[in-house]
Amino acid sequence: MSYEFNPESQVFEFPNPYKVQNLAIIISGTLMVLAGAATMVIVRDRIAHGLDARALAVVGISIGLLLFGIGLLARAFTRLRYFFGRNRPDNLAPLVGADQDGDSKIAGMLKETLRQNAITFREPKGPLNGLLYSWLPHLIFAPDVIQRTAQTQFYNFLALATTFVSFLLCWLVFGQGPANGWIGLGYGAFAFLQIMRPMVRQSGSATAPANVGTGSLIVLIVLAVLGPVILGVAASHLPDLQGLSINGVVLVALVCALIGCGVFGLALKNQLRPSPQTVGSARVTETLTMNAHPNKLIEELDRILMSRWYSRIPNRRYARRSPVVSGQQGQFGAEIFEETQPRPQPDRIATSVGHALSMPQFFWLTCLTGLAMIYLIAGTIATVLITRDILGGEPIATITAFAVSQMVVGMFCYGAAHVLWGRFDFVSELIWVNINGSFESAQVHVGNQLSGNVQTTKNVINTESMTMRVWVSEIDTVIFGKDAARQLIGMRGLQNIADELAAGLKGFGETLSMVVAPTTNQDFERAQKIGMMHEVIAGSKPNLPDERLTAASIASGTKSDIVTPGIAEDNCQKRNFCTHCGAGTDPDASYCGECGKPTALLICTEN
């Protein structure tokens, strides 16, 4: 990645979207590092008097706290500042090089989206997804990342809720028997897998669909109904745990996880938007007849689009097709498909905790992040108490289970909130110009071809009623993470820009000339001198009311200023006229007295 600084614009200096979450992670990580350092200081005196198993266990826990805390701090420090160069965010389709023709399948899909004037949304499948989308009907208009996360967390919520109900039933029925200790271990392990599953999915394939099918639903029902019975029957064949029970810890962990899922659902609901209410794209169709190569329109379109570059950043070209004209007649097609530089949408990122709490779309997300921080702090405090009990010889099973469960639930909440915090919204314009028509070759002669002094000839390409279509749409795109793929989520037609482009191209095509003629001042000056020499050679008679030739007379061609030496020598009066300013000079003078330039024209007039 490259970062390009432009002092004229700060539009690409992004505020950090993870600022609130970073603050919570830094607080949690700092407390873990301090707790790890404190336990090492405590066990240091114990090691000085002799190294035993308890001291080694405390040292291992201290190292674990340090690693966990430093890992959290490292995650936050890597997201303290965001730099976006002009190559960010990612392109919607493969780029086509400058002055090169090309296209791609993705670009074709985007053009079809403009043509159809609508965005295609993926239809959810499965019974649980049907239930989810009936509760949240606007979820179908959300980006794919949001939909996958919502499906996964919804399935996780149902699994945890089912596990919670089944756990309570099993505890009430078998909680007084030998199966009491195994109830907490069995349901705790199952709940741990359910909580860890979305985090493993998030760290793996980002495009993996949520497992919310019929098979998963059947498995949940079977476990909820038959789990207590199976565990009660198997408990008599399992070893006695001698009063060990973590049922209370499992109950607290399940409640905390369900609260986290509920808060995530509220945060997700506040970030969903209603269905788009605006027109997808603006389209203009024009017919144009001109006598010039169709590529002239593509060249003019390049100039027009260049004048519309955002912050002087070149547009992203996704497709280009130059017109191919060969033979005496035939058909041709041409197009250009570009996107302006995406720019961030304002007020879509929380800049502080107070700002986040004041915005509806970030309030519950901030609460979810706060819950994660509280759970991690509780787990850290419980871990410090574990080291105390180890050194004091107290049982640590219950407090260890509590510490592990709180840290797992805390990281589960952090992972769920991370997806929603990492959202970047952009706005840009898609511009597609398509030209199609037929052509015929012709040759044009201008001027008297028999006696005229000036004739021009030009081979032209004639196009009659060429069709020109222009699509322009302002699009909303979103990414989740700086290097993530960008997705189209909204579009609005820009009719005024489409009309302006179409009118500009049509006006340009209608003004193209098919006649070749001198155009510059230098062309006219040389033509005047050629005309003067032509009169000298042709022997025309002068008509000089005075001895001064003016530039106006030369340009207008109304005065015969040159006479050839066809007059008798005795009646000839020689004069020199400056070829630059037309002033008369002495015949023997080599330079003009008016402008100082050489006089090289000898003229005879009758006395």
Buried (B, 14 or more C-beta within 10 A) or exposed (E): EEEEEEEEEEBBEBEBBBBBBBBBBBBBBBBBBBBBBBBBEBBEEBBEEEEEEBBEBBBEBBEBBBEBBBEBBEBBEEBEEBBBEBEBBEBBBEBBEEEEEBBBEBBBEBBEBBBEBBBEEEEBEBEBBEEBBEEBEEBBBBBBBBBBBBBBBBBBBBBBBBBBEBBBBBBEBBBEEBBBBBBBBBBBEBBBEBBBBBBEBBEEEBEEBBBBBEEBBEEBEEBBEEBBEBBBEEBEEBEEBEEBBBBEBBBBBBEBBBBBBBBBBBBBBBBBEEEBEEBBBBBBEBEBEBBBBBBBBBEBBBEBBEEBEBEEBBBBBBBBBBBEBEEEEEEBBBBBBBBBBBBBBEEBBBEEBEBBBEBEBBBBBBBBBBBBBBBBBBBBBBBBBBBBBBBEEEEBBBBBBBBBBBBBBBBBBBBBBBBBBBBBBBBBBBBBBBBBBEBEBBEBEBBEEEEEEEEEEBEBBBBEEBEBBBBBBBBBBBBBBBEBBBBBBBBBBBBEBBBBBBEBBBEBBEEBEBEEEEEEEEEEBEBBEEBBEEBBEEEBBBEBEEBBBBEEBBEEEEBBBBBBEEBEEEEBEEBBBBBBBBBBBEEEEEEBEBEEEEBEBEBBBEE
